[in-house]
Amino acid sequence: MYAMVEIKGKQYKAEEGAVLKVDRIDGENGDSIDFDSVLLLKKDDSVKIGTPYVKGAMVKTTLEESKKGKKVVIIKFRKRKGYRRKQGHRETYSYLKVQEITGA
């Protein structure tokens, strides 16, 4: 059984026991977070597709941790003008462990 769930405007495939790497969510480690924005629910051979969400379906997760990802380096360069710019950025991610997927 798996579900396609929308979290902060992005879509993720959630299976029981899986860990999802999503954009940062406020909360403490061990907090329980429920998502009812389930777009698709597949159970055995039956598939339910929402319009836009499946009614009665929910994905229950717990917040494992929040940490920064790899550094992304942006370099801008133009020839002959001495123009060089270097900028770095690290995005913060949260890791959610899927506990249970319930559906109608």
C-alpha positions as CSV (number, residue, x, y, z in Angstrom):
1,M,0.0,0.0,0.0
2,Y,1.3,3.4,-0.9
3,A,0.0,7.0,-1.3
4,M,1.0,10.1,-3.2
5,V,0.8,12.9,-0.7
6,E,1.2,16.7,-1.1
7,I,3.5,18.3,1.5
8,K,4.2,22.0,1.2
9,G,3.3,22.1,-2.5
10,K,5.4,19.1,-3.5
11,Q,4.3,15.6,-4.1
12,Y,5.9,12.5,-2.4
13,K,5.4,8.8,-2.6
14,A,4.7,7.6,0.9
15,E,5.0,3.9,1.9
16,E,4.7,2.6,5.5
17,G,8.1,2.6,7.2
18,A,9.7,4.9,4.5
19,V,11.5,8.1,5.4
20,L,10.6,11.2,3.4
21,K,13.0,14.1,2.9
22,V,10.8,17.2,2.7
23,D,11.3,21.0,3.0
24,R,11.7,22.1,6.6
25,I,8.7,21.7,8.9
26,D,8.6,23.4,12.3
27,G,8.4,21.1,15.2
28,E,10.4,19.0,17.7
29,N,11.9,15.6,17.0
30,G,9.4,12.9,17.7
31,D,6.3,15.1,16.9
32,S,3.4,13.4,15.2
33,I,2.3,15.1,11.9
34,D,-0.7,14.1,9.9
35,F,-1.3,14.9,6.3
36,D,-4.8,14.7,4.7
37,S,-3.8,16.0,1.3
38,V,-3.6,12.5,-0.3
39,L,-3.7,12.7,-4.1
40,L,-3.7,9.0,-4.8
41,L,-4.1,5.8,-2.7
42,K,-3.2,2.3,-3.9
43,K,-4.2,-0.6,-1.9
44,D,-3.6,-4.1,-3.3
45,D,-5.2,-3.9,-6.8
46,S,-7.6,-1.0,-6.1
47,V,-6.5,2.6,-6.9
48,K,-8.3,5.7,-5.6
49,I,-7.6,9.0,-7.3
50,G,-8.7,12.2,-5.6
51,T,-10.3,15.3,-7.1
52,P,-8.0,16.8,-5.9
53,Y,-7.7,14.8,-2.7
54,V,-9.0,11.4,-1.6
55,K,-11.7,11.8,1.1
56,G,-11.0,10.1,4.3
57,A,-7.4,9.2,3.5
58,M,-4.6,10.2,5.8
59,V,-0.8,9.7,6.1
60,K,0.5,9.7,9.7
61,T,4.2,10.6,10.1
62,T,6.6,11.4,12.9
63,L,9.4,14.1,12.6
64,E,12.7,12.3,12.8
65,E,15.1,15.3,12.5
66,S,15.8,18.6,10.7
67,K,19.2,19.3,9.2
68,K,20.9,21.2,6.3
69,G,21.5,19.6,3.0
70,K,24.6,19.8,0.8
71,K,26.0,23.2,-0.1
72,V,25.1,24.6,-3.5
73,V,27.7,27.0,-5.0
74,I,26.6,29.6,-7.5
75,I,29.4,31.2,-9.6
76,K,28.8,34.1,-12.0
77,F,31.6,35.1,-14.4
78,R,31.9,37.5,-17.3
79,K,35.0,37.6,-19.4
80,R,37.4,40.6,-19.6
81,K,35.6,42.7,-16.9
82,G,37.0,41.3,-13.7
83,Y,33.5,40.3,-12.8
84,R,33.4,37.3,-10.5
85,R,30.7,36.5,-7.9
86,K,30.6,33.4,-5.7
87,Q,27.5,32.7,-3.6
88,G,26.7,29.6,-1.5
89,H,23.4,28.2,-0.2
90,R,22.3,25.4,2.1
91,E,18.6,24.3,2.2
92,T,17.1,22.9,5.4
93,Y,15.3,19.6,5.2
94,S,13.1,17.6,7.6
95,Y,13.0,13.8,7.6
96,L,9.6,12.3,8.2
97,K,9.0,8.6,9.0
98,V,5.7,7.3,7.6
99,Q,3.9,5.4,10.5
100,E,0.6,4.6,8.9
101,I,-1.5,5.2,5.8
102,T,-5.3,5.1,6.3
103,G,-7.9,5.3,3.7
104,A,-11.6,5.0,3.2
